[in-house]
Amino acid sequence: MTKTDALTDKIVILTAAGSSTRMGTGKKKEYLKLNGGTVLSKAAASFLTAAFFSMLIVTVPEGGEKDAREALFADERMPTLLKNTKLLFVEGGKTRQESVFNALTAAARCVPLKEEKPVVLIHDAARPFVTEKIIQDTISAALLYGAAVPAIAAVDTQKEISENGTIARHLQRKMIVAVQTPQAFELYPLLECHKAASLTQKEYTDDTEIWDAYPELNGKRSVRVVEGDRCNYKITYAEDLEKNRKMVNTTIRIGLGTDLHALSENRKLFLGGIEIPAAKGELGHSDGDALLHAIADALLGASGLGDIGSYFPPEEKKWKDADSRFLLKQIWTDVKKAGWSLNNLDCVIEIEKPKILPWRQKIIASIAEILETETSRVFVKAKTNEKLDAVGSENAVKTYCTCLLMRQVQE
């Protein structure tokens, strides 16, 4: 993702206000069980683990918030995934178009108008198998072009038919695509297009059609098409739930963490949860364990759950002199709840004195114990800075950590 993306408010709208009459199950398809949760929770988790969204909006039938909330939180990871995301349930209308308009209106009330243009992604909650790549590609394209949609090439030759059932026009298959969701747009222009559409009698099939219908409101920008995926299908019939049950998707994420602490004669030196005899120790709001802090940031970065500063703000007094082993343990608990497992950690300690080699195995064992993993998955090495900069002058310690996390999802 780009730097612009990190600065831009992103909202995801999951449309779940329909009646699901074609399922034949007597229950809304979005609330059916799937992979330890529901169709709705699976769709939501796909977005919340792919990027940071400031808001999640779910459109629901009239009076249907309780059922939707229950379906969403059927996945035990949801409280963690929504930790920094505002959740809103919005009653839909008689059509999907009306439901999306209601959600856009609610989003505009909640998102402050600022220099960075907020982006909204509109997704069918009944498409639970959307991939991280589709989500990120759609966001990136919307940031560049104002609007984007994933699509797949047509397999069958397409024809346009007349009212009497005969072929009216032969279409070029290479120019035909089937669009999917999420469809991503700049929030405020799309809202203006929806306002204009609501004043007409026409019912539009999707939001890209509404966007294109009002070029004077969207800055005369066309919708950019990005590559979709055939696995990103919409559940319509009961048998659709069985298509992906035997497929296992593995996601791999790499995280990078670093930390720097000044050294002082009146502090203890902690590295990896081990107190090491030394003339100087780390200055810090907590116990100053720079290595565990770097590991925490690497894990949070790879899992997309935040950073150590957002978890344990240094301005809060309760974290004064806190044991960094406890802090890392709390973070690792949340990372595991989000479905991630640790493949390996690789750590570097930059310090002039003391020598770390005699303590390395104890440090590795300590980290492995905190993360409930084998010592073979953790490695620590130390470097001096050859008398250069604050580390070399024995006034600071700097640490680095890279990690590889994996998550397997049965679809």
C-alpha positions in Angstrom: 0.0 0.0 0.0 1.1 3.6 -0.6 1.8 6.2 1.9 -1.3 8.0 0.7 -3.4 5.0 1.7 -2.0 5.1 5.2 -3.2 8.8 5.5 -6.6 8.2 3.9 -9.7 7.3 5.9 -11.2 4.1 4.5 -14.7 2.8 5.1 -16.1 -0.6 4.2 -19.8 -1.1 3.7 -21.1 -4.7 3.8 -24.5 -5.0 2.2 -26.7 -7.5 4.1 -30.2 -6.0 4.0 -31.6 -8.5 1.5 -34.1 -11.3 2.2 -32.1 -14.3 0.8 -35.3 -15.9 -0.6 -33.3 -17.9 -3.2 -31.3 -19.8 -0.6 -34.2 -21.9 0.5 -32.8 -22.3 4.0 -35.3 -20.0 5.8 -32.4 -18.0 7.2 -30.5 -15.1 5.8 -27.5 -16.4 3.9 -25.1 -13.8 5.5 -25.9 -15.4 8.9 -25.2 -19.0 7.9 -22.3 -20.8 9.6 -18.9 -20.7 7.8 -15.3 -21.5 9.0 -15.9 -21.0 12.7 -18.0 -18.0 12.2 -20.6 -16.9 9.6 -20.7 -15.7 6.0 -21.0 -12.1 7.4 -18.1 -12.5 9.8 -15.9 -14.1 7.2 -16.5 -11.2 4.8 -15.8 -8.6 7.5 -12.6 -10.4 8.7 -11.3 -10.4 5.1 -11.3 -6.6 5.0 -10.2 -6.0 8.6 -7.1 -8.2 8.1 -6.3 -6.8 4.6 -6.0 -3.1 5.5 -6.9 -0.6 8.2 -10.5 0.7 8.0 -11.7 3.5 10.2 -15.3 2.3 9.9 -17.2 -0.8 9.2 -20.9 -0.3 8.2 -23.3 -3.3 7.8 -26.6 -2.7 6.2 -29.4 -4.8 7.8 -33.2 -5.3 7.4 -35.5 -3.2 9.4 -35.1 -4.1 13.1 -32.3 -6.5 12.2 -29.3 -5.1 14.1 -29.5 -7.7 16.8 -29.3 -10.7 14.4 -26.6 -9.0 12.4 -24.5 -8.3 15.4 -24.8 -11.8 16.6 -23.7 -13.1 13.2 -20.8 -10.7 13.0 -19.4 -11.6 16.5 -19.8 -15.4 15.9 -16.2 -15.1 15.0 -14.3 -14.8 18.3 -11.6 -12.8 16.5 -14.0 -9.9 15.8 -13.5 -7.8 19.0 -9.7 -7.8 18.3 -10.2 -7.0 14.6 -12.5 -4.2 15.4 -10.4 -2.7 18.2 -9.6 0.5 16.3 -12.5 0.4 13.8 -15.9 2.1 14.4 -18.8 -0.3 13.9 -22.2 0.9 12.6 -25.4 -1.0 11.6 -27.6 0.9 9.2 -31.1 -0.1 8.2 -31.4 -0.7 4.5 -34.2 0.2 2.0 -36.4 -1.6 -0.4 -33.5 -2.0 -2.9 -29.8 -2.4 -2.7 -29.4 1.1 -4.1 -31.4 2.6 -1.2 -29.5 0.5 1.3 -26.1 1.8 0.0 -27.4 5.3 -0.1 -28.4 5.1 3.6 -25.0 3.7 4.5 -23.1 6.4 2.5 -25.2 9.1 4.2 -24.3 7.6 7.6 -20.6 7.4 6.7 -20.5 11.0 5.6 -21.9 12.1 9.0 -19.2 10.2 10.9 -16.1 10.9 8.8 -14.7 14.4 9.2 -14.2 16.4 6.0 -10.4 16.9 5.7 -7.7 17.3 3.1 -7.3 13.6 2.5 -10.3 12.3 0.6 -12.0 9.3 2.3 -12.5 6.2 0.3 -15.4 3.8 0.7 -15.5 0.2 -0.4 -19.0 -1.4 -1.0 -19.0 -5.1 -0.8 -21.7 -7.8 -0.9 -21.6 -9.5 2.5 -22.5 -12.7 0.7 -19.1 -12.7 -1.0 -17.1 -14.1 2.0 -14.1 -15.4 -0.1 -12.8 -12.0 -1.3 -9.0 -12.0 -1.3 -6.5 -9.6 0.3 -5.1 -8.8 -3.2 -8.5 -7.8 -4.6 -9.1 -5.5 -1.6 -5.7 -3.9 -1.7 -5.7 -3.5 -5.5 -9.1 -1.9 -5.5 -8.1 0.6 -2.8 -4.9 1.5 -4.6 -6.8 2.1 -7.9 -9.5 4.1 -6.2 -6.9 6.4 -4.6 -5.4 7.0 -8.1 -8.5 7.2 -10.2 -11.4 8.0 -7.9 -13.3 4.8 -8.6 -12.4 1.1 -9.1 -14.0 -2.3 -9.4 -12.6 -5.9 -9.7 -13.7 -7.9 -12.7 -13.1 -11.2 -14.3 -13.0 -12.0 -18.0 -16.1 -13.6 -19.6 -15.7 -17.3 -20.3 -18.7 -17.8 -22.5 -19.5 -15.8 -25.6 -21.9 -13.0 -24.7 -25.0 -11.9 -26.7 -27.5 -9.1 -26.2 -31.1 -10.3 -26.8 -34.2 -8.5 -27.9 -37.6 -8.5 -26.1 -38.9 -11.2 -28.4 -36.0 -13.6 -27.4 -33.8 -13.3 -30.4 -30.2 -12.1 -30.6 -30.1 -8.4 -31.1 -26.3 -7.8 -30.9 -23.2 -10.0 -31.0 -20.8 -8.7 -28.3 -17.0 -9.0 -28.4 -16.1 -11.5 -25.7 -12.6 -9.9 -25.2 -14.2 -6.6 -24.3 -16.7 -8.1 -21.8 -16.0 -8.6 -18.1 -18.1 -9.6 -15.1 -17.7 -7.1 -12.3 -17.5 -8.1 -8.6 -17.3 -6.3 -5.3 -15.7 -4.5 -3.5 -16.4 -1.4 -5.6 -14.3 1.5 -4.3 -14.9 5.2 -4.6 -14.1 8.6 -3.2 -16.9 8.9 -0.6 -18.2 12.4 -1.2 -18.5 12.3 -5.0 -20.2 8.9 -4.8 -22.7 10.3 -2.2 -23.5 13.2 -4.5 -24.1 10.7 -7.4 -26.4 8.6 -5.2 -28.3 11.8 -4.1 -28.9 12.6 -7.8 -29.9 9.0 -8.6 -32.4 8.9 -5.7 -34.4 11.7 -7.4 -35.1 9.6 -10.5 -37.3 6.6 -11.1 -34.4 4.5 -12.5 -33.1 1.6 -10.5 -29.4 1.1 -11.0 -27.8 -2.4 -10.9 -24.6 -1.4 -9.0 -22.6 1.6 -7.8 -20.3 1.8 -10.8 -23.4 2.5 -13.0 -24.5 5.3 -10.6 -21.0 6.8 -10.7 -20.9 6.8 -14.5 -24.4 8.3 -14.8 -23.2 11.6 -13.3 -19.8 12.6 -14.7 -20.4 16.2 -13.7 -20.5 15.1 -10.1 -17.6 12.7 -10.1 -15.1 14.9 -11.9 -15.6 13.2 -15.2 -13.6 10.2 -14.0 -14.3 6.7 -15.3 -14.2 3.5 -13.1 -10.9 1.8 -13.2 -11.0 -2.0 -13.6 -8.6 -4.2 -11.6 -8.2 -8.0 -11.7 -10.8 -10.0 -9.8 -10.8 -13.6 -8.9 -13.2 -16.5 -9.6 -13.1 -17.6 -6.0 -14.7 -14.2 -5.1 -18.2 -15.4 -6.0 -21.5 -14.4 -4.4 -23.4 -17.0 -2.4 -26.9 -17.2 -3.9 -27.9 -20.8 -3.4 -27.3 -23.3 -0.6 -24.8 -25.3 -2.7 -22.6 -22.3 -3.1 -21.4 -22.7 0.5 -19.9 -26.0 -0.4 -17.7 -24.9 -3.3 -14.7 -23.8 -1.2 -15.0 -25.9 1.9 -12.1 -28.2 0.9 -9.8 -25.4 -0.2 -7.2 -24.1 2.2 -5.8 -20.6 1.6 -2.5 -19.8 3.3 -1.6 -16.1 3.8 2.0 -15.2 4.7 2.9 -11.8 6.2 6.3 -10.3 7.0 6.7 -7.8 9.8 9.5 -5.4 10.8 10.0 -3.9 14.2 12.8 -1.6 15.6 13.4 0.2 18.9 16.0 2.5 20.3 16.5 3.3 24.0 19.0 5.6 25.7 21.2 3.9 28.3 21.6 5.3 31.8 23.7 4.3 34.8 20.7 4.2 37.1 18.6 1.6 35.1 18.7 -2.2 34.7 19.4 -3.7 31.3 16.6 -6.0 30.0 16.8 -7.8 26.7 14.4 -10.4 25.6 12.9 -10.6 29.1 16.3 -11.4 30.6 18.1 -9.0 33.0 21.7 -8.8 32.0 24.4 -7.4 34.4 25.6 -4.1 32.9 26.9 -0.7 33.9 23.9 0.9 32.2 20.3 0.0 31.5 17.5 1.3 29.2 15.6 4.5 29.9 11.9 4.1 29.1 8.4 4.4 30.3 8.2 0.6 30.8 11.1 -1.5 31.8 12.7 -0.4 28.5 13.3 -3.9 27.0 14.1 -2.7 23.5 14.2 -6.2 22.1 10.8 -7.2 23.2 9.4 -3.9 22.0 10.9 -4.5 18.5 9.4 -8.0 18.5 6.0 -6.6 19.5 6.0 -4.1 16.6 7.1 -6.7 14.1 4.2 -9.0 15.1 1.7 -6.1 15.1 2.9 -4.9 11.8 2.7 -8.3 10.1 -0.8 -9.0 11.5 -2.1 -5.4 10.8 -3.3 -4.9 14.3 -1.5 -1.7 15.1 1.8 -0.9 16.9 3.0 -1.0 20.5 2.4 2.7 21.1 -1.3 2.3 20.2 -1.6 -0.7 22.5 0.3 0.7 25.4 0.4 4.5 25.2 3.4 5.9 27.0 1.4 8.8 28.4 -0.7 6.3 30.5 0.7 6.0 34.0 -0.4 2.4 34.4 2.3 1.3 32.0 5.1 3.0 34.0 7.9 0.4 34.6 5.6 -2.3 33.1 7.1 -5.7 32.5 7.6 -5.9 28.7 7.1 -9.7 28.9 3.6 -9.0 30.0 3.1 -6.5 27.2 4.3 -8.8 24.5 2.2 -11.6 25.9 -0.9 -9.5 25.6 0.0 -8.6 22.0 0.7 -12.2 21.1 -2.7 -13.2 22.5 -4.4 -10.8 20.1 -2.3 -11.9 17.1 -3.2 -15.5 17.7 -6.9 -14.6 18.1 -6.7 -13.0 14.6 -5.7 -16.5 13.3 -1.9 -16.0 12.9 0.8 -18.5 13.8 4.5 -17.8 14.0 6.9 -19.2 11.5 10.1 -17.5 12.7 11.7 -14.4 14.3 15.1 -13.0 13.4 16.4 -10.4 15.8 19.5 -8.1 16.0 20.7 -6.2 19.0 23.1 -3.3 18.5 25.0 -2.6 21.7 28.6 -1.8 22.5 28.7 -3.4 26.0 28.1 -5.9 27.5 28.8 -9.0 25.3 25.5 -10.6 24.4 26.8 -14.0 23.2 26.9 -15.5 26.7 23.3 -14.6 27.2 22.0 -15.5 23.8 20.5 -18.9 24.5 18.7 -17.6 27.6 17.3 -14.7 25.6 16.1 -17.0 22.9 14.5 -19.4 25.4 12.8 -16.4 27.1 11.3 -15.1 23.9 10.2 -18.6 22.9 8.4 -19.1 26.2 6.6 -15.8 25.9 5.4 -16.6 22.4 4.7 -20.3 23.2 6.8 -21.6 20.4 10.0 -23.6 19.9 13.4 -22.1 20.3 14.2 -23.2 16.8 11.8 -20.5 15.5 13.7 -17.7 17.3 17.2 -16.4 16.6 19.1 -13.5 18.2 22.4 -12.0 17.2 24.3 -9.0 18.5 26.5 -6.3 16.8 28.6 -3.5 18.0 28.6 -0.1 16.2 32.4 0.1 16.1 32.3 3.1 18.5 30.1 5.1 16.1 26.9 7.1 17.0 25.0 6.8 20.3 25.2 3.0 20.3 29.0 3.1 19.7 29.5 5.6 22.5 27.7 3.2 24.9 24.8 5.7 25.3 22.1 3.7 23.5 20.9 0.2 22.5 19.0 -0.4 19.2 17.1 -3.5 18.2 15.6 -5.0 15.1 13.2 -7.8 14.5 11.7 -9.4 11.4 9.0 -12.0 11.7 7.0 -14.2 9.4 3.4 -15.0 10.3 1.2 -17.5 8.6 -2.6 -17.9 8.6 -4.5 -20.8 7.1 -8.2 -20.5 6.3 -10.3 -23.3 5.1 -12.7 -22.0 2.5 
